[in-house]
Amino acid sequence: MKKIIKKTSMITLLALLIAALLAPIAKAAPKAAPKVGNCYNLTKEQIEVEYSDISPVNCLKIHSAETYRVVKLKSTDLASSYDLAKATKVCQPWKSPSKFFNYWAWYIPNPEQQNAGQNWIRCDAMIDKVVDENSSVITVTFWKGKRLDVR
């Protein structure tokens, strides 16, 4: 009797192990769509990319960008087809002048988000300073606390 129980237990354990190995590995859900008012700590290099995988930070901590507009696009108007001219129509002009911001950047969903059906444009306000007028070198300004005064 003990041999039968041991054999049955071994077979059950083996079946569970095989099932666990063959089960599909669950993928993590893609990042959620951005929200107006999110703050990001972006470097100059991260500002210049097509999409940003950087997670938002607490706006009371140091950051360099604040999202002032997120536009969900129609399914026939893919974010991946956007260029500067199209993005400018979505992100500019600001509805009112800003006493803080003088630069903006736009981002689209990353490929994983696009595959999950996300289709939006994120517009971030920033402050830049020209370091060298001759070479147009700019620096990114960082600050604490919200300054979002554009919509």
Residue, then its C-alpha position, 0 to 999 in steps of 0.5 A: m500500500k505504501k508503495i502505491i501511495k509513493k508511486t502515485s505521489m511521484i507521478t502527481l509531482l512529476a505531472l505538476l512539474i511538467a505542467a509548470l514547465l510547459a505553461p506559458i510564461a505570463k508577460a508583464a503588462p505594458k506600461a500604462a498610458p501617461k497622464v497630464g501632470n506626470c513629472y519625469n527626470l529626463t536627461k538631454e539624451q532621453i529627451e531626444v528619443e522617439y518614446s520614453d520608457i522612463s517612469p514618472v517621478n514624484c513631482l516634489k522630487i527633482h525632475s526636468a519635464e512635466t506632461y501638459r498634454v496627452v492626446k489619444l489618437k483615432s485608430t486610423d491615426l497611428a502615433s508611429s506615423y507622427d513626425l515633427a509637423k504632426a506633433t507640433k499641431v498636437c503639442q503647440p501652441w500652448k493655449s497660454p504663455s508659460k512663465f517657466f517653460n520654453y521647450w517641449a518634446w513629444y513621445i509616442p508609445n513604445p512598441e510593446q504599448q503599441n502592440a497592446g493597442q495604446n495610441w497616443i502622443r505625450c507632450d512634455a514641457m521643459i526648460d532649456k538654457v543655451v550654454d554656447e550661442n555659437s554652437s547651440v549647445i543646450t542644457v536641461t534644467f532640473w527643479k523640484g515641485k510642479r511648475l505646470d502652467v501650460r495646457 
